[in-house]
Amino acid sequence: MIIAVIQARTDSVRLPQKAILKIGNNTLIGCVIDRVKKAKNIDQIILATSKSKKDKCLLKIAKEKKIIGFRGSKNNLLNRFYYAVKKFEPSGILRITGDCPLISPKILDQLIKLFKDSKADYASTSKNYAHGLDAEIFKYELLKRTKEKAASAEDKEHLTQLMLKNKKVKKVQLKKRRNEGSYRITVDTHEDFYVVSKIINYLKKKKKNYEFPDIKFFLDKNIEIMNRNRSIKSKRGKI
């Protein structure tokens, strides 16, 4: 069983309440959920947020989208993920952050296939993919062991930090020959939201199932839009 866990909160520092910002008649987190639901190799989707009162609205969105909503620790991501999936004990946990409304269903399926075929403990997309197509998947047993070993607040807050440091963990990476890492389609700032909104509002009128080549074509044809957020340095929020 493969479970996709989308992590999200509403208290982003650089763009407050970005998860519930509107893009057309949808929310940003709603866009993420809709994209993940298009992947073929995922058995269950969970939206994992915190127990903060401000994040209760995310459970309503999860219910509307007919996925599981879960509330856990605000800063201890290891605990949040572990208790979100514990009753399922899945073979793989696919981690997706709530700031990626253009996440690729096709790439998610490819990553899951690589994870299964390689019998790895952990798999992730490479840095050659556009920023906003990031995903990683790991075994439930690895999550459990990591949670038990985590001692510092930093290790608990950064979900896969200890996994990546552990040399005994078998890791594989979904490679991409062409480097498209300069394309930024994640949402951390107002500029990011502007760019992503333009992409979504344009492509949803053109194609039902668009993928990154369609996004790239749009950005390459609209350089002034693409340049709006190119200078932004990523600062991952505690989502």
N, C-alpha and C positions, 0 to 999 in steps of 0.2 A: 504493500500500500504506500502510495506517495501522497503526502499532505503538503500543500502549499500554505505557508504562513506569511501573511502580509502584516508587517509591523507598522503601526501608525499611532501618532498622538497629535493633539491639536495645538500644543504649546511651542511650536517652532520659534526660535529666536529671531531669525532673519525675515521670516514671512509667517507671522502669527496666523493660526487657524487655516493654514494652507490646505489641509486635508479636506476641508469642507468648502473651499472656494468653488464657485460655479464656473463650469465650462459648458456653455449651451444650457441644456436642461439637466445636466449631470454635475456631480461634484468631482473634484480631483481624485479623491480616493475611490469614488464610484468608477471612474475611468480605469484605474488600476485593476479593480476587481473584474470589470468587464473584459479587460485584455487577458487576465489570468484564466478566466473561465473558457476562453477560446482554445487553450492548450488541451491536447488530446490525452496526454499521459498523466494527468493529475486526477486523483481519486476524491480528494476532499480539499476544501479551501477554508482557512480560518483567518479571520481578521483579529489580530492580537493587539490590544491596546492596554492602557493603564487603568487603575482604579480611581483615577482622578475624576471628579464630578464633570470637569470640562470635556472629558473624553467619552462620556455616556452617549453623546450624539452619534458616535461612530457605531455603536451597537445597533442603533436604529437603521443606519445605512446597511449594515451587514444583514439585518433581517429583511430589509426591502430587496436586497440583492440575492436573498435565499442562500446565504452562506452562514457559517458559524461565527458568532461573535464571542470573544473571550477577553476578560479583564484580569490583568495580573500586575506584577511589580512594575513600578514606574521606571526605575533605573537598573534593576537586575534583570537584564534581558535573558540570561541563561535560565533563570527561574520562570520568566514569563513564557518562554518557548517550551520549556520542559512540561509545565503544567497545562499548557494549551493542547499538547499532543499526547500526554501521558496515557489517557484511557484508550487511545488507538494503537499505541506502540507501533508506529509505521516503520516500514523498511527504510524510507527516506523522507527527510524534511527539507522542502524547498523554501529558502528564505528570500523574500522579496520586500523591499522597503517601499513605504507608502508615498515616496516622492518620484515614482517612476510610472507616470500615466501612459507612457508609450512603450512599456515593456513588451517584448516580442513573444507571442505564443509559440512561434516556430522555433526560436532560440531556446525557450524553456523546454520544449519537447526534445530538442537535440541534446541539451544538457542532461536531462533525465536519462536519455538513452545511453549517453557516455557513462554516466554514473553506474547504471545497471550493468552495461557490457564490460566495464573495466573492473567491476567489483571493488571499487575504491571506497574509502571511508568518507572522502570529501571531494567535491568537484565544484569548479567555478568557471565563469566566463573570463576570458583574458582581457587585458587592458586595451587590446586592439578594437574591441567593440565600443560603440558610442557610449558616452557616459549617460546612463539612463536605461541601458539594457542589461545592467548588472544583476547577477543572480548567483546564488550558491546553494548547494545541496549537500546534506551530510546524513550519516546514519543516526538513528535514534539512540543506539548504544553509545555512540561517540558523544552525543549531546549529554547523555546521562553521566558518563564518566567525567566529562569536562565540568559539568555542574558540581560534581562531588569534589573535584580538585581545586576549583576556583577559590582563592582566598582573598585576594585584593578586590577593592571596589571597582578598579579599572578592568580587571578580568571578568567580573560579573556584568559590567556595563557593556563591554564589547564582545558580542556574542561568539565570534569565531576566532578571537585573538589567540587563545590558548591552543585551539585546534591547529592553527597555522604554525605555531611555535613547536608543536609536538612532532619530533622527527619520526616517531613510530606510526604516525597517521599516514595512510596511503592517500596521496593527493593527485588529482588529475585536473587538467585544464582544457576547456573547450577553446581550441585555437582558431584564429582567423588570420589569413595571410595578409590581407589588406588592412593597413592601420587606419581605422576610422575613429580613433579615440579623441580626436579634436572636436567631434560633433557633440554638442551638449544638449540633451533632451530630458534632463532631470529638473526638478523644481526645488530650489533652495531660496530663491529671491523673486522680487517682483519682475525683474527682467526675464528670468527663467519662465515664469508663469505666462508672461506676454508671448514668448516664443512658442511654448507648448500649446497655448490656446489657439494661436494662429494656425499651427500645424493641424490640430484636431478639427477645428472648425472648417478648415479647407478639405481635408482628406475624407471626413465622414460624408461629405456630399458627393465624393468621387468614387470611393470604393468601400465596400462593406468590410472587407478583410485586408487592410493595408499592413505592410511590413516595412522594415527599415529602408529598403531601396526606394520606396515611395516617399518616405520622410526625407531621405537624402536628396532625392530629385527636387522636392519642393524647396528645401533649404538652399540648394545650389542655384536654383532659379530666383531665389529671393534673398540675396546676400545681405540686404539691409536688415532683414529679420534675423538671420543667422548671427550677424555681428552684434546684436543687442546684448547677448550674454556670453560672448566668447572670452571676455577678459575675467570672468568670475572664477574665483578659486573655490573649489568645493570645500565645504565645512559640514561634515555629516552631523546632523542633529541627533539628539538622543530620542529617537522615535521608536 
